[in-house]
Amino acid sequence: MDQGLRNYLVVTAGYWAFTITDGAIRMLVVLYFHLLGYSPFEVAMLFLFYEFFGIITNLVGGWLGARIGLNLTMHIGMAMQIVALTALTVPDSWLSVSYVMLAQALSGIAKDLNKMSAKASVKTMLGNNSGSALFKWVALLTGSKNALKGGGFFLGAVLLEWIGFRAALATLAGLLFIVLLITMILLPSGIGKMKSRPKFSQVFSNISAINWLSAARFFLFASRDIWFVVALPVFLYDTLHWSFTEVGAFLALWIIGYGFVQAGTPKLLQLSRKSHHNKSPGGRSARLWAFILALFPVSIALALQQGWPADAVIIIGLILFGLVFAINSALHSYLILAYSDDDKVAMNVGFYYMANAAGRLTGTILSGWLYQTQGLEGCLYWSTGFILMATLLSFTLPEPETIKNG
């Protein structure tokens, strides 16, 4: 087997294992602390440091990965996630808001180190493949990750119902430790390491397309998390009276489907662009699909306000939203690599995911506050506004073949 492909498969497997724990811990925290009597806004605040430190981690992590190697930053991320999982197994009397926020901070740092390392590794390991091949491989990595994150959502909800909060966390920590040992043995050192030691100032990209794409990414992911992180699971549990397992299963299936669509996005776009089948997607595709996405949250909100059956509206609306959101996300994940050259890919991806984390932080906080003050419909209207901002920013994005990396 080709060494680059072998390393890609090892990185992907490690990323998969980490992602399952990341989805599970999020569902465990949302449901368990809601059960303890936390308000939606208080639950959202538990993720404040998770998202805030993700911003810092992506900014510093790309620079660090370029200096010490992406394999090492990935392993540091796995080790920190094990510590974060273990830290939450303490008795309820220890689980103050500040304590949980600190544990979530570790998890947020771990998640973004792992994600940045895995995605930046794709370009370095695949060498000088064409744009279409790069699009296929990064879409496969991203899509499979999200499918497994959905599995993590379901696993977290089921474990909470079957064995309880602490036993679930201990089980996840043990499994991730085994994966950490295996990937440390199999991966070579120095993946993605720059030949010269980069200065921290080089983290900030001098390619305008990367800066504009990062801004669009901020609004895209904020638009999803505004209603998905806290508002939706609490609405399903409190208003529609679904059980923990039902909530976890539904959100898991949504994310799994979302992941499959991401993985299949290169083929979907190729079918829709038959006359340009040899041309990779670019700015035109990004703004078109962002505009289409904006139609769905506003339609769901209007349907709920008209008194249509909430179960059907949420299920159908979320499926359609997920389908188009997945295409948008896959396009962005491809474009950040297409706009970057091999030597600076770790830092560019880190900067881009810093914007992603900032969007998630904004969306998470707004999800709890807006749901508490304006209900699910208010969250959906704000989501629409954020998507329209992403659409406007996408008008600045060029086609990848026009970029001159400096």
Steps between C-alpha positions, in 0.01 A plus 500: 500500500622853416653662812296819459176305475594283799567809711174656379309191618671502842429872549140448390450208741641705788281793403196271490563367850551848640186627328282232659612615847448866404140440391429282803634746758296785350176302518582376850561853628191656333258233622649428843530862607155582367379208715678655800287813455730729302318755280563498121727805535697338784546186290626716213746673733652160587636499143632858517863398570467198267443735207713793626811291545430344161560845350837530672593138427441533128702820486793355694451136394571556132824679586590227751424223250727666243781507761472158667297290254128433460524146635621636836229767525241231426631280782509792743133560414407139570679504837323821603161351408570201726574740787181699425282187501654377824461840668120483468471166684516675840192512733213740422601729786822579313324579172466875539461715190862618520636145543305367201603801291866424573455133406325611180787739432738202492261315271475801267878531475525125437231502232652782298855368525374167369285648223765744379763226500288249309375740233833670439665157476286411198674743267852415621442125470331504159779696336433673170162345423260697281233728642227244434694229687564733792129592508408130509738407782428797726125455446535132594692586818258777601188304411606183677596705806156656520327167449693364797433813704133416452578153628663667799182701569300178503761314704506777760122503540476119517787466748342769718177300512666158536802540728486859622708813455825400670527145369439632147784750532740238640419260215567767236829602664624139504420440134668823389815412697532175303466690170763753612753220560428338162536823297821594684651168385378517139550865399841635394629819661520841337180496288431858385810641668643801316863489389569834671356596838205732428451825689173542689416805285479265199182351649302792356453427133613745231260336252179705494292203382586309821400798714166543322431126509573499874251785551234311304575188705439696821145591397426159348575306818346757730180464294485127572591507868256785578220244493671163500722495812261577786165614359420192293575219752326692781199568272476131409525391864283767666245601235463184292563273804752273330714271718878536529549205264255644245671839509843340468390264222338777294797736526736209435315398185500862383875536545567158344294596195673838493834321500404273210389802297832675573692193387293484181508874424768474225277261304185704571661816369647320202153382401362852533786646291530251213620764259784592740581152628876552477488824699523506877239703694579850620345829607196472272404167652552631856263796462235303311474228764513750787201685356306175456575411863343825626159389371467214748520645854261782411257248349513283815434804720203613289352149498524478881338842538215390272428213738608217273579169682828571679635144478460486122629854445814440708577158352447596133649847539810378677562230240486755217708753693761232575521395136580851378714593802716194436565614143596848625734358764670260255554785253665712768718210620623450144556868428725561801734226377473610137590858594804385706840383388656186650753675720251728677195274506514431876499869589233590244274219619560606860402861422190384310386274783558782745221681314296178505541476879408868543180435306419199714562701817269777383235252389519301825452803724220636282334156492441498875413870533273523195314180583437628850381843378358445148438126469606269220348728234721788613807277473399406146455862386842591636642195322358631172665838552839343566476284186422808291817662639698191393342532155606865466856421610519219244481757220866579582616140446695431177534177307793290639692501171536881518682493837871573508629369832762715661 
